Amino acid sequence: MKIKIGTRGSKLSLWQANFVKNKLEKLNNLKAEIIPIKTKGDKILDTPLSKINDKGIFTKEIENALIERKIDLAVHSMKDLPTDLPEELIIAAVPEREIPNDVLISKYKLNELPYGAKIGTSSLRRISQILYFRNDIRIETIRGNIDTRIKKLESLGLDGIIVSYAGIKRLNLESFISEIIPFDTMLPAPGQGAIAIEIRKDDEEIYKIVRNLNDYKAFQSIKAERSFLRRISWTHQKSIVFQHDNKKYLRDKIPGGGCQIPVGAVALIEDNKIKLTGMISNLEGTKIIRGKIDGYPEESEEIGENLANTLIEKGGKEILLSIKENKGDFFEQ
């Protein structure tokens, strides 16, 4: 048996796809082929993600190939995958997760950064939290794969860049890390550090094969984080009014994602308890609302939604409304 694995063509994406391929071939009597697929996000490299109105910017073309049966399964970075999937697809497995922290790449530690230091990132979540930690820091918007971002550290005269630990670790670039940023300072994106294996909902044969790769703790943790994000995103998007052709429209609900709002979350499972920490921030990083909740792993989705509701009631709704007002037209973020 031979199966086709769809993925993006970046070094990190190919590492993840090869990781899944090798695991599948080892655990099952089959051969796998990797099919690189170019996504919209791979083509638009000069625009911050927060200004692109497309939650599936790194996944849609791959999902379309899966639906059209051009591939048998898709491998994604979990944090790229919208919380609302096409109805034909499911997340079938989440392999063991890398630690989800962000890292600073610099010659300095966070506390050692000079006054007015220039930090490169395009993530609203990272921007808001680093400004909350140090409001003197200046942000330089950068995008691209990890190698490109490291090169921009020097070419743009930056004092540091912030990226995920998982990407650095998987590409053997740990020597560049000056500090693993603790969760008390910066919460990661929901799903950060995890790999998503997505399949067609009706493909029982592939489901049985890929479920061998599923890690229970990672799977339940991800469900909590994505449930948290889905609820926050829905509250934000429900209130957005956008204008087109001189008419105003209420955008009731669009696929959930975290690029448009500064939101972070991490769930950890210890002693059969899942502990979820989440945050919502305004764009300026002057106000952050954080909260924690715990429960049983089997209740992960309910736990995520409950924490989101708590933060919304504690002032998160006002933050989300302020983001809408500050950004103006939804398509001109």
C-alpha positions as CSV (number, residue, x, y, z in Angstrom):
1,M,0.0,0.0,0.0
2,K,1.2,3.5,-0.9
3,I,-0.3,6.7,0.6
4,K,0.2,10.3,-0.4
5,I,0.9,12.9,2.2
6,G,0.2,16.6,1.4
7,T,2.1,19.4,3.0
8,R,3.6,22.8,2.4
9,G,7.1,22.9,0.8
10,S,9.0,24.8,3.5
11,K,11.8,23.1,5.4
12,L,9.8,22.9,8.6
13,S,6.7,21.6,6.8
14,L,8.8,18.9,5.0
15,W,10.5,18.0,8.3
16,Q,7.0,17.4,9.8
17,A,5.8,15.5,6.8
18,N,8.8,13.3,6.8
19,F,8.4,12.7,10.6
20,V,4.9,11.5,9.9
21,K,6.0,9.5,6.9
22,N,8.7,7.6,8.8
23,K,6.4,6.9,11.7
24,L,3.7,5.5,9.4
25,E,6.1,3.3,7.4
26,K,7.6,2.0,10.6
27,L,4.3,1.2,12.3
28,N,2.5,-0.1,9.2
29,N,3.3,-2.2,6.2
30,L,3.1,0.6,3.7
31,K,5.1,3.2,1.7
32,A,4.3,6.9,1.8
33,E,5.0,9.7,-0.7
34,I,5.2,13.4,0.2
35,I,3.4,15.8,-2.1
36,P,4.5,19.5,-1.6
37,I,1.6,21.9,-2.2
38,K,2.0,25.7,-2.4
39,T,-0.4,27.7,-0.4
40,K,-1.5,31.3,-0.5
41,G,0.6,32.0,2.5
42,D,3.7,30.8,0.7
43,K,3.0,33.2,-2.1
44,I,2.2,36.4,-0.1
45,L,5.4,37.1,1.9
46,D,5.3,40.9,2.2
47,T,2.1,41.3,4.1
48,P,1.5,40.7,7.9
49,L,-0.8,37.8,8.5
50,S,-3.1,40.1,10.5
51,K,-3.8,42.0,7.3
52,I,-4.7,39.0,5.2
53,N,-8.4,38.1,5.4
54,D,-7.9,34.4,5.1
55,K,-7.8,32.0,8.1
56,G,-6.8,29.1,5.8
57,I,-3.9,31.0,4.3
58,F,-1.5,28.0,5.0
59,T,-3.9,25.2,4.7
60,K,-6.8,25.8,2.2
61,E,-5.0,24.5,-1.0
62,I,-3.8,21.4,0.9
63,E,-7.3,20.7,2.3
64,N,-8.8,21.1,-1.2
65,A,-6.3,18.5,-2.5
66,L,-7.4,16.2,0.3
67,I,-11.1,16.7,-0.4
68,E,-10.5,16.1,-4.1
69,R,-8.6,12.8,-3.2
70,K,-5.4,14.0,-4.8
71,I,-3.7,13.1,-1.4
72,D,-4.7,10.7,1.4
73,L,-3.8,12.8,4.4
74,A,-2.4,16.3,5.2
75,V,0.2,17.3,7.7
76,H,0.0,20.8,9.1
77,S,1.5,22.9,11.8
78,M,-1.5,22.8,14.2
79,K,-1.4,26.5,14.8
80,D,-2.0,27.2,11.1
81,L,-5.2,25.1,11.0
82,P,-8.4,27.1,11.4
83,T,-10.6,25.9,14.3
84,D,-13.5,25.3,11.9
85,L,-12.6,22.6,9.4
86,P,-14.3,21.8,6.1
87,E,-17.2,19.4,6.9
88,E,-15.6,16.6,4.9
89,L,-12.4,16.6,7.1
90,I,-11.2,15.8,10.6
91,I,-8.1,15.9,12.7
92,A,-7.4,12.2,13.0
93,A,-4.2,12.3,15.1
94,V,-1.8,14.6,16.9
95,P,1.6,13.1,17.5
96,E,3.6,13.8,20.7
97,R,4.0,17.6,21.0
98,E,7.2,19.6,21.2
99,I,7.3,22.2,24.0
100,P,5.1,25.0,22.8
101,N,7.0,28.0,24.1
102,D,8.3,30.9,22.0
103,V,12.0,31.7,22.0
104,L,14.1,34.8,21.7
105,I,16.9,34.7,19.1
106,S,19.3,37.4,20.0
107,K,22.7,38.1,21.6
108,Y,20.7,39.2,24.6
109,K,18.3,37.7,27.1
110,L,14.9,39.4,27.4
111,N,15.9,41.4,30.5
112,E,19.1,42.4,28.9
113,L,17.7,43.9,25.7
114,P,18.8,47.6,25.4
115,Y,16.3,50.4,25.7
116,G,14.4,50.8,22.5
117,A,15.5,47.4,21.2
118,K,14.2,46.4,17.7
119,I,12.4,43.0,17.8
120,G,11.2,41.3,14.6
121,T,7.9,39.5,14.5
122,S,4.6,39.9,12.6
123,S,2.4,38.1,15.2
124,L,-0.1,40.3,17.0
125,R,0.0,37.8,19.9
126,R,3.8,38.2,20.3
127,I,3.8,41.9,19.7
128,S,1.2,42.6,22.4
129,Q,2.9,40.4,25.0
130,I,6.4,41.7,24.4
131,L,5.1,45.3,24.6
132,Y,3.3,44.5,27.9
133,F,6.6,43.1,29.2
134,R,8.7,46.0,27.8
135,N,6.8,49.0,26.4
136,D,10.0,50.6,25.1
137,I,10.6,47.9,22.6
138,R,10.2,48.7,18.9
139,I,8.6,46.2,16.6
140,E,9.8,45.4,13.1
141,T,7.3,43.4,11.0
142,I,9.0,40.4,9.5
143,R,7.6,37.2,7.8
144,G,9.1,34.2,6.0
145,N,10.4,30.8,7.0
146,I,12.8,30.4,10.0
147,D,16.0,30.7,7.9
148,T,14.7,33.9,6.3
149,R,13.8,35.4,9.7
150,I,17.3,34.6,11.1
151,K,18.9,36.3,8.1
152,K,16.7,39.4,8.6
153,L,18.1,39.6,12.2
154,E,21.3,40.9,10.7
155,S,20.2,42.4,7.5
156,L,17.6,44.7,9.2
157,G,19.8,45.5,12.2
158,L,17.4,43.9,14.7
159,D,18.3,43.2,18.3
160,G,16.3,40.0,18.2
161,I,13.4,38.0,16.7
162,I,10.7,35.9,18.4
163,V,9.8,32.5,16.9
164,S,8.5,29.2,18.2
165,Y,10.8,26.7,19.9
166,A,9.4,23.8,17.9
167,G,10.5,25.1,14.6
168,I,14.0,25.9,15.8
169,K,14.4,22.5,17.5
170,R,13.1,20.6,14.5
171,L,15.5,22.3,12.1
172,N,18.5,21.9,14.5
173,L,18.9,25.6,15.0
174,E,18.9,25.6,18.9
175,S,22.3,27.3,19.0
176,F,20.6,30.5,18.0
177,I,18.3,30.6,21.0
178,S,19.2,33.1,23.7
179,E,16.2,32.4,25.9
180,I,13.1,30.1,26.0
181,I,10.4,32.6,26.9
182,P,8.4,31.4,30.0
183,F,4.6,31.1,29.8
184,D,4.4,33.8,32.6
185,T,5.8,36.3,30.0
186,M,4.4,35.0,26.8
187,L,1.7,32.4,26.1
188,P,2.0,30.6,22.8
189,A,-0.5,30.4,20.0
190,P,-3.1,27.7,20.5
191,G,-1.7,24.5,19.0
192,Q,1.9,25.8,18.8
193,G,4.4,23.0,18.8
194,A,1.9,20.4,17.6
195,I,1.5,18.6,14.3
196,A,-2.0,18.0,12.9
197,I,-2.7,14.9,10.7
198,E,-5.9,15.7,8.8
199,I,-7.9,13.2,6.8
200,R,-11.2,12.7,5.1
201,K,-14.0,12.0,7.6
202,D,-15.2,9.0,5.7
203,D,-11.8,7.4,5.1
204,E,-11.8,4.6,7.7
205,E,-8.8,2.8,6.3
206,I,-6.5,5.9,6.6
207,Y,-8.0,6.7,10.0
208,K,-7.0,3.3,11.4
209,I,-3.5,3.8,10.1
210,V,-2.9,7.3,11.4
211,R,-4.5,6.8,14.8
212,N,-1.4,4.8,15.7
213,L,0.5,8.1,15.8
214,N,-1.9,9.8,18.1
215,D,-0.7,11.0,21.5
216,Y,-3.5,11.3,24.0
217,K,-2.1,14.1,26.0
218,A,-1.3,16.2,23.0
219,F,-4.7,15.5,21.4
220,Q,-6.7,16.5,24.4
221,S,-4.5,19.6,25.1
222,I,-5.0,20.8,21.6
223,K,-8.8,20.3,21.8
224,A,-8.8,22.6,24.9
225,E,-6.7,25.3,23.2
226,R,-8.7,25.2,20.0
227,S,-12.0,25.3,21.8
228,F,-10.7,28.4,23.7
229,L,-9.6,30.0,20.4
230,R,-12.9,29.2,18.6
231,R,-15.0,30.8,21.3
232,I,-12.8,34.0,21.4
233,S,-12.7,34.2,17.6
234,W,-16.4,33.8,17.4
235,T,-17.0,36.6,19.9
236,H,-14.6,38.9,18.0
237,Q,-16.0,38.2,14.5
238,K,-19.6,38.3,15.5
239,S,-19.3,41.9,16.4
240,I,-17.3,43.0,13.3
241,V,-19.1,45.2,10.8
242,F,-17.3,45.7,7.5
243,Q,-18.1,47.9,4.5
244,H,-18.2,46.9,0.9
245,D,-19.7,48.9,-2.0
246,N,-21.0,51.5,0.4
247,K,-23.0,48.8,2.3
248,K,-22.3,47.6,5.8
249,Y,-22.4,43.9,6.7
250,L,-22.4,42.0,10.0
251,R,-19.9,39.2,9.8
252,D,-21.6,36.6,12.0
253,K,-19.0,33.9,11.9
254,I,-15.9,33.0,9.9
255,P,-13.5,30.1,10.4
256,G,-11.7,30.7,13.7
257,G,-8.1,31.6,13.7
258,G,-5.7,33.6,15.9
259,C,-3.9,35.8,13.4
260,Q,-6.5,38.6,13.6
261,I,-6.4,39.0,17.4
262,P,-3.8,38.8,20.2
263,V,-4.8,35.6,21.9
264,G,-2.7,32.9,23.4
265,A,-3.3,29.6,25.2
266,V,-1.5,26.5,26.5
267,A,-2.9,23.4,28.1
268,L,-0.8,20.9,30.0
269,I,-1.9,17.5,31.4
270,E,-0.4,16.3,34.7
271,D,-1.8,13.7,37.1
272,N,-4.8,13.1,34.9
273,K,-5.7,16.8,35.2
274,I,-5.7,19.3,32.3
275,K,-4.6,22.8,33.2
276,L,-5.4,25.5,30.6
277,T,-4.0,29.1,30.7
278,G,-5.3,31.7,28.2
279,M,-5.0,35.3,27.5
280,I,-6.6,38.1,25.4
281,S,-4.7,41.4,24.8
282,N,-5.4,44.7,23.2
283,L,-3.2,45.7,20.2
284,E,-1.0,48.1,22.1
285,G,-0.1,45.5,24.8
286,T,-1.3,47.8,27.5
287,K,-4.0,45.5,28.8
288,I,-3.8,41.7,29.0
289,I,-6.5,39.6,30.6
290,R,-5.3,36.1,31.6
291,G,-7.0,33.2,33.3
292,K,-6.5,29.6,34.3
293,I,-8.9,26.6,34.6
294,D,-8.4,22.9,35.1
295,G,-10.5,19.7,34.9
296,Y,-10.4,16.3,33.4
297,P,-8.8,15.7,30.0
298,E,-12.1,14.2,28.7
299,E,-13.7,17.6,29.2
300,S,-11.1,19.5,27.2
301,E,-13.4,21.2,24.8
302,E,-15.8,22.3,27.5
303,I,-12.8,23.6,29.6
304,G,-11.6,25.7,26.7
305,E,-15.0,27.3,26.1
306,N,-15.4,27.9,29.8
307,L,-12.1,29.7,30.1
308,A,-12.9,31.8,27.0
309,N,-16.3,32.8,28.5
310,T,-14.6,33.8,31.8
311,L,-12.0,36.0,30.0
312,I,-14.8,37.6,27.9
313,E,-16.7,38.4,31.0
314,K,-13.6,39.8,32.8
315,G,-13.2,42.5,30.1
316,G,-12.2,40.5,27.0
317,K,-15.3,41.6,25.2
318,E,-14.3,45.2,25.5
319,I,-10.8,44.4,24.2
320,L,-12.3,42.6,21.2
321,L,-14.6,45.5,20.4
322,S,-11.6,47.9,20.8
323,I,-9.6,45.8,18.3
324,K,-12.5,46.0,15.8
325,E,-12.7,49.8,16.2
326,N,-8.9,50.4,16.0
327,K,-8.6,48.2,12.9
328,G,-11.5,49.7,11.1
329,D,-12.6,47.8,8.0
330,F,-12.1,44.1,8.5
331,F,-10.4,43.7,5.1
332,E,-8.0,46.6,5.8
333,Q,-6.4,45.3,8.9
